[in-house]
């Protein structure tokens, strides 16, 4: 294979890898939150499980609300942005 064909293959591979993947937009009006792991104690986890059984609200929803409220209160997040994510 000639050098020009090798260079063309490398260029084609580099450009195809550099193109961003097409992301399917979420059809819901509110964006779906990204789940992130956090450290909790066993007592907090058990309390969160009991709370979910009683109310139906998940541990992750509680965390999102709590973090959003804190960031809003401290001035890092606007009130409208906090409502969209919650």
C-alpha positions in Angstrom: 0.0 0.0 0.0 1.3 3.4 -0.9 2.0 6.2 1.7 -0.8 8.3 0.3 -3.4 5.5 0.8 -2.2 4.9 4.4 -2.4 8.7 5.1 -5.9 8.8 3.7 -7.0 5.9 5.9 -5.5 7.6 9.0 -7.2 10.9 8.2 -10.5 9.2 7.6 -10.2 7.3 10.8 -9.3 10.4 12.8 -12.2 12.4 11.4 -14.7 9.7 12.0 -13.5 9.4 15.6 -13.6 13.1 16.1 -17.2 13.5 15.0 -19.6 13.7 18.0 -22.1 10.9 18.3 -25.7 11.7 17.6 -27.5 12.0 20.9 -31.2 11.2 21.0 -33.0 14.0 22.7 -35.1 13.0 25.7 -38.8 13.4 24.9 -39.8 14.4 28.5 -40.3 18.1 29.3 -37.7 17.9 32.1 -34.3 16.5 31.6 -33.6 13.2 33.3 -31.1 13.6 36.1 -27.8 11.8 35.9 -27.3 9.3 38.7 -24.1 9.7 40.8 -22.9 7.6 43.7 -22.5 9.2 47.1 -21.3 7.8 50.4 -23.8 7.3 53.2 -23.9 5.5 56.5 -25.9 2.3 56.9 -28.3 4.2 59.2 -29.0 6.8 56.5 -29.5 4.2 53.9 -32.0 2.2 56.0 -33.9 5.5 56.9 -34.0 6.3 53.1 -35.4 2.8 52.3 -38.1 3.2 55.0 -38.9 6.7 53.7 -39.3 5.4 50.2 -41.7 2.6 51.3 -43.8 5.2 53.2 -43.8 8.0 50.6 -42.6 6.5 47.3 -39.9 9.2 47.0 -36.5 7.7 46.1 -33.2 8.3 47.8 -31.9 9.9 44.6 -34.8 12.3 44.4 -34.2 13.3 48.0 -30.5 14.0 47.2 -31.4 16.0 44.1 -33.8 18.2 46.0 -31.4 18.7 48.9 -28.5 19.6 46.6 -30.6 21.9 44.5 -32.0 23.7 47.6 -28.5 24.2 49.0 -27.0 25.5 45.7 -30.0 27.9 45.3 -29.7 29.2 48.8 -25.9 29.8 48.4 -26.5 31.6 45.1 -24.9 29.1 42.7 -28.2 28.0 41.1 -31.1 30.1 40.1 -34.6 29.1 41.4 -36.0 28.4 37.9 -33.0 26.1 37.1 -33.5 24.2 40.4 -37.2 23.6 39.6 -36.4 22.2 36.1 -34.0 19.6 37.5 -36.2 18.5 40.4 
